[in-house]
Amino acid sequence: MKPAGLPIWMGDAASALREAAQLFAEISDSPRLDAELLMAHVLQIERSELLLKLPALTVPSEFAALVERRQRSEPIAHIIGRKEFWGLDFQVTADVLIPRPDSELLIEEAVRLFASTHPQRILDLGTGSGALVLAALHEFPEARGLGMDASAAALQIAHNNADALGLADRASFLLLDWCQPDWTGSLGSGFDLILANPPYVASGVRLSADVADFEPHQALFAGEQGLDDYAIIIPALEKLLSPGGAALLEIGFDQANPVSEMATKSGYHVELKQDLGKNDRLLILRR
């Protein structure tokens, strides 16, 4: 216990974690986890080591500033500069969308679809941090992957992650905006697996502060109904997919019908998958 009269962040680490978690309760669904991740980060140890050694640890002076940042709804991933996805560690900044656990469904289904015949060429449309294409390359060691994005800052993060994960020899990245005419010409064709988590939030939707105030809007919003980017991507798949290939598109929970209709009209068989929360999350498109 800290001596009476000392500031709350000058006591033992266990007490500081409890108090930080209380402060985070109104802004987070996981206040205790948030506090532990911040404490582990400032101590430069893994969370597992933090929990093991907690009774003997004291609070670093830098912890208070991190708590204040989280109280302003800044995402934990931005504060510590990293986020785990598919068991891999990714660098993240405000220039990229934070990888979400729901998006792991794309990798899970890719592994299922290509269990016997592995993809040789993988394309990630709107790669951001590179999480999807790099996780796929981790699962398919014979494949090569290409990630495209309209943000040069995002592509730098993707390059960094490819280097850190030892995948730079099989991953390449291209600065390209699919809103430009003839954008598919720069990509080529013959991709066995196409992954896409495009912007799909309707322009009038109000998001939580940790998303709305800190994550890149160009990676979130897609027109009045959140469908603008699907209307570009789906017709382009004909030029990009190899015969027998599959495109996996993440969707919003209420977008299965309109996006499926686009895909069906373009000649695709559509398979719908739900995430762990039983929300519609993924469309698998095949000829």
Residue, then its C-alpha position, 0 to 999 in steps of 0.5 A: m500500500k502507498p503511504a497516506g498523502l502520496p499521489i495515487w501513481m506513487g504507490d505499488a503497481a497493484s494499487a495503481l492498476r486497480e485505480a487506473a481500471q476504475l478510471f477507465a470503466e466509463i470509456s472501456d469494455s476492458p478497463r482492467l486489461d487496458a490498465e495492465l497493458l499500459m503498465a506492462h508497456v511502461l515497464q517494458i515487460e510482457r503482460s504475463e510477466l507483469l501479472l507474475k511479478l505484480p506484488a513486487l513491482t512499483v509504479p513507473s513515473e511515466f504511467a500517469a501520462l499514459v493513464e491520462r491519454r487513455q482517459r481521453s479515449e485514445p486507443i490502447a494500441h496507439i498508446i503502446g504502438r502495437k496490436e496483436f492480430w492472428g497471434l502476430d505482433f503488429q506496429v500500429t499508429a494513427d495512420v492505420l486502422i487498428p486490426r480487430p479480432d473480428s477480421e481474423l475471420l478472413i484468415e480463418e476462412a482462407v485457411r479453410l478454403f485453401a486447406s489442400t491447395h494453397p494460394q500462390r498469389i495473395l492480394d490485400l485491398g486497402t492493406g493498412s498495417g498489412a495485418l491481413v496479407l501478412a497473416a495470410l503469408h504466415e499461414f501460406p509459406e509458399a505464397r507471395g502477397l501484395g498489399m495496396d493502399a492509398s496512404a503512403a503513411a500506412l504503407q510505411i507501417a505495412h513495410n515495417n511489419a513485414d520486416a519485423l515478421g520476417l516476411a519482407d521477402r514475400a510481401s510487396f506493397l503498392l501505393l494505389d487508390w482504387c478511386q482512380p481510373d484503371w487502377t487494376g492495371s497496376l496490380g496485374s491478375g491471377f490472384d488466388l486469394i483476395l482479401a479486403n476490409p474496405p471502409y464500410v461505415a455509413s457517413g451519418v453513423r456516430l462512432s465511439a470516441d476512441v474510433a471517431d477521434f483517433e482512427p483514419h476516417q478514410a479507412l472507415f467511411a464509405g458514403e451515405q450507406g457505407l457501400d461505395d467501396y464495394a461498388i468499386i471493388i466487386p466489379a474489378l474482381e473479374k480482372l484480378l481473380s484467378p480461375g478458381g480463386a476466392a475473394l473474402l470481403e469483410i462487411g458491416f453487420d447490416q450489409a450482407n444483403p446489399v453487398s451480396e446482391m452486388a456480387t450476385k449481379s457480377g456473377y459470383h457465388v456468395e457464401l456468408k459467414q458470421d463472427l463470434g458475436k453471431n454478426d454477419r461479417l464476411l462474404i466469400l465470393r467465387r465464380 
